[in-house]
Amino acid sequence: MTTVLVVNSGSSSLKYRLVDTGTGRALAGGIVERIGEDGLDHTAAVTLMLEAIGGVLAEHPPVAVGHRVVHGGDLFIAPTLITDAVEADIDALADLAPLHNPGALLGIRAARRAFPALPHVAVFDTAFHQTLPPEAYTYAIDREVAREHRIRRYGFHGTSHQYVSERAAAFVGRDVRDLKQIVFHLGNGASVTAVDGGRSVETSMGMTPLEGLVMGTRSGDLDPAILLYLARTAGLSVDDLDVLLNRRSGMLGLAGVSDMRDVGERRDAGDPAASLAFDVYVHRLRAYAGAYLAQLGGVDVISFTAGVGENAPRVRAAAMATLGFAGVEIDEERNQARRSDVRAISTDASAVTVLVVPTDEELAIARLAREFAG
């Protein structure tokens, strides 16, 4: 048995899981919350983790510690063995992900002190998208401004998109290098990626996780002039606009609730705001599906994953409803089935295989950490 401890540290919480990388089984796991309150810092959180799973760690000692880091900028294109220099680089990228990278770095430092003899590996959400071609990651603004401030598309959820695209290829029995795929990662945060031959070639999130699809509380795509307009006419500050777009928009802004299950219940009860929110959400999914079909020149597999993608059959059906021209046919009975494994929801006659693929970012991080730790 080869085990890896996975640590996902944020500013106010530290999630952990001890994973058997051979079977994929979680041997232990949990979360420490309220970091920053009552003297609880990341070092104390790691101590609480050790108290909770110390017995299991002693019985199944890990060979490495894998850390999720949201933003690797253009510095990190693969899982990376953490050194003091790598820590400094992660810190330098904090301005690109101020809500995520600082907390991850504090968790890394605390875990390295707790496990000084183990290799620690950083797995970056952005790394999978480093294969984007320049025409996909370049924004059409002044190139010197873009260069100086590192403005480009980075993409996120990369660990999930890579994991799901590889599982999808295994399910259909083909080499991932031979497939054109579209992966919808639909959770409270949501993104879609075009994967050509196992490589990310287009993705919806941009320099930050705000761009792209409609999300639980985030707006997704928006005319940037709206921000200028609100600053001038409504007197909203930069911080006000940040809160508006990241915390008060998306499904919450449209329907008053951020959870798709609640939106569905309100829609079924005849709430017009919830109905519109659902329609806006689906409209954006269809727009990206069509765009990525064009970018890929056709598609072999479309997969849905994460909380909404795995558990909302009405979203999947509505998103695929207009893709008959591309040969997509959804089997309603298969789509409605409640199962936890990888499964096809398209008909046997469908020219495109449509799948539900449960994601497991912790398992993916564990396996990548094991591989790159040597």
N, C-alpha and C positions, 0 to 999 in steps of 0.2 A: 504494500500500500504506500503510495506517495501522496502526502498531504501538503496543502498550501493554505496559509492563513491569508484571507482577503480582508483588507481594511478599506472602508469607504468613509472617509472623514470629511465632515462639513464644518461650518462655523459653529453650529449648535448641537450636532449629534455625531456619533461615531458608530457606524454599522460594521459588523464583522461576521465572518463565516469561515469555519474550518472545513475544507473541501478535500475529499478523496478524488484526486484528479483522474484516476483510472475509471472509477464507476460513475463519477459525477455526483456522488452522494454527499450531502451536507452532514458532517459529523457533529457539528455544534454551530451555534450562531446566536446573534442577538443585536441589541442596539442600546447605546448609552445616550440618553437625551438630556436636554437642559444644560449643555455645556455653556459656560459663561455665567451661570447663576450659582449663587451661594458658594463661590470659591472653586467650583468644578471646572478644571481646565482639561486640556487634552491628555496631559500626563496622568491626571487622576482618572480620566475616562479609560485609558489603557490599563491602569491598575484594576479598575472595576471589571474590565473584560477578562483580565487574567484570573481574577477571583471567581468569575462566573464559569470559565471553561478550563481552568487550570488542570483539572483532573484529566480531561479529554486530551489536552495538549501534551500532558506527560505520557499518556498511553499512545498517542499518535503524533509524535513530534513533527512539526512542519519542516520541509526542506527549504522553504522560502516564504517571504511575505509579499503579497501583491497589493499594490495601492492604486485605487482609481484616482486619476487626476483629470479634471475636465478639460483644461486648455493647455496644449503643448505648443501653440503658435506654429511657426514654421521651423522650430528648432528640433522637435521630436517627431520622427516619422515612424517609430516603432517602439515597442516596449523597451524600457531602458533601465539598466542596472543603476540604482541610486547611489550616488557619491555626494560628497560635499559640494562639488561643482554643479552637479545636476540639481541639488537643492537650491543653489543660488540662481540657476536658470529658471526654475519653477517660480521662485520668488519674483524674478524680474518680469515674468509674464502676468503677474497679479493684476495689472491694470486692464488686461484683456478679459479677465474673469474675476472681478473683485468679490463676488459672492461665493466663489468656489475655490479658487486656487489657494488663498491664504489658509482656509480651514484644512485643506488637504495637506498643505505643507506642515502645519502644526501636528497633524496626525502622523505624518511620516517621521518627523523628528522624535515624537514620543515613542513610536513603535521601534525606531532604530535604537533608541536607548534601552528599550525593554528586550530587544532581540539583537544584541550587537554582533553575534556570531553568524547570523543568517543573512543571506543575500536578500535585499529589498528591491523590488522591481516596480517601476511606475508604468502603468498602462493608461494611455491618454485617449480620451474620447475623440480627439481630433485626428489621431494618427492615421486611421483607416482612410481618411479623406485627403491625405497628402498626395494621392495619385490623381487628384483632379487636374485636368489640363488647364493651362493658363487662361484660355477663353472662358472656362467655367468659374475659376476663382477670382478673376480680375473684375473689379468694379470700375465703371466708366467715370472716374473723377480724376482730377489733376494727379498725374503719376508721381510727382515729387511729394505731394502731400500724402499720397497713399504709401509711398516708400518710407517716409519719415515716421509715420504713425502706425505702420504695419497693418494698413487697412486692406483686407482681402477676405474672401470667403474661406472659412476654416472648416465649418461643418461640425456636427456633434452626434452623439449616440453611435459613434463609429464602432465601438466594441459590440454593440447589439446588432448593427447592420452587418458586420462581418460574420458574427456567429450565426445569425439567421440565414444569411445567403449560403453559408457552407452547409448548414443543416438541411436547407431546402434542396441543394444539389444532391446531398446524400439520399434524401427521401425519394427523389425522382430517379436516382440511380445513374446520374451523369456527373462528369467532372465539372467542377465549378468553373474551370477555365473555358468551357464550351458553352456557357449559358449567358443569356442576357436576362437580367432580373430587375424587378422593381420591389423594394422593400418599404412597407409602411410601418414605422414604429409609432404607434398611436397610444400615448398615455396622457398624463396631465401636460407633459411636454411632448411634442409630436414633430416628427420629421420623416421625410421620404428620400430614398437614395436610389439612383440608377447604378446598378452594378453590372459591369461588362467584363466577363472573363475573370470574375473574382475581384475586380478593382473598382473602387468608387470613381465614377466619372461625372457625377452631378448629384448635388444634395441640396435640400431646401433651406436648412439653417445656414446662417452666413458668418459674419465676423463674430456675432454673438448668437445665443440660442433664441433670439427674438424673431428672426426672420422666418418666413415660410408659411406653414400650415396654421390654421386657427387652433389654439390650444386651450387648456383649462382656464388660465388667467392671462395669457399672452395674446397679443393681437395677430401675430404673424405679419404677412405682407401689408404694407401701408404706404400710401403716398407720403414721402418725407416732407412735402410742403405743408401737410396737415400740422406737423409739429411747429413749423415756423408761424403758421396761422394762429395756432393756439397760444403760442408765446406772445404774439403781438396783440391779439384781440382779447384773450382771456387772462393774460398776465401770468400764465403758468411758467414756473421756473424749470430748469433742467431736471431738478429732483422731482418736481411735480409730474413732469412728462415721463420720467423713468417709472414712477409708481403707476401712472395711468396705463402705460403700455405693458408693463410686466405683471402687475398685480390686480388691475381693475378692468382688464379687457378680455378678449377671448369669449368663452362660453359664459363666464361670470358676468362680463360686461353686457352681453346680449340677453342672457336668460335669467340672470340673478343667481345662478348656481354654476359651479365649475365641473361637477362630476357628471359624466355622460349618462349615468344611470338616473340621476335626478332630472336631467334634461328630458330623457325619454319618458319618465313618469309624467312630467308636466305637459309634454307634447301629447301624450295619450289622453290627458285630461282636458285637452282643448286649449291650452295656453298658447296664444299666438306668438308671444315672445320666444318661447321655447321652440315652437315650430320653425320660426325664422332662424333661430340660432342653429338648429340642426341642418336646415337647408344651406346656410352659409358655410357651415363646416364641411358638408358633403360637396358643395360647389367647388371649394378649394381643393379637396382631394381629387376630384375629377380633372380639374385644371392641371394639376401636377402630373396625374397619370397620363394625360394626353401629351403634355410637354415631354415627358420622359420616354414615351413611346416614340416620339419623333427623334429625340436625341439618340436613342439606342438603335433606331431603324427597325423596330419590332421588339417583341419580348417573348421569352419562353416561360418564365415563372413570375408570378406576382404573389408576394407574401404579406400577411398581416401579423403584427406582433405587438406586445406590451398590453397594458390593462384594457384599453378600448379595443385595440386590434384583435385581441384574443377572446374578448367577452361580449362584443356588441355585434351580433349578426346583422342587425338592421343597418348599421353603419357600413359594414362590408358589402352588403347587397346593394345599398344605394350608391356606394362609390363605384361599383362595377357595372351598374345598370346601363350606362351609355357606351360601354366598350364592346358591344356586339360586333361593331364594324371591324374590330381587331381579332374577332374569333373567341371572345370571352363568353363563356356560358356558366352561370352559377347554378348549382344543384341546391334548391331551397332546403330540402331535407338534410343534406349534408351540412349546409351552412347553419342550420338551427341546432344541430347536435351539440350537446355540451360534453366536451372531452378535454383532457389535459395533454394529449400527445400531439405530435405533428400530424396533420390531416389535410386531405384535399377537400375543397368545397366547390370545385368546378365539376362539371359533368365529364363523363368519360369521353364525350365527343368534342369537348372544348379544345380549341387550338392553343390556348394558353392555360397552363396549370396554375390554379389559384389555391394557395395554401394558407392555413393558420399554423404558425410556427411559434410555440412558446419560447420566449427569450430567457436567457440565464446569464446575465452579465458577470455575476460572481464566478460562475463556473468558467466562463471564457477568460476572465482575468486570472483565475487560478492556473489554468492550463498554459496561458501565455507566460505567466511568471515562472512556472516550472521549466518551460522551454528556454527562456532567456536567462534563467539563473544558472544554467549549466548543470 
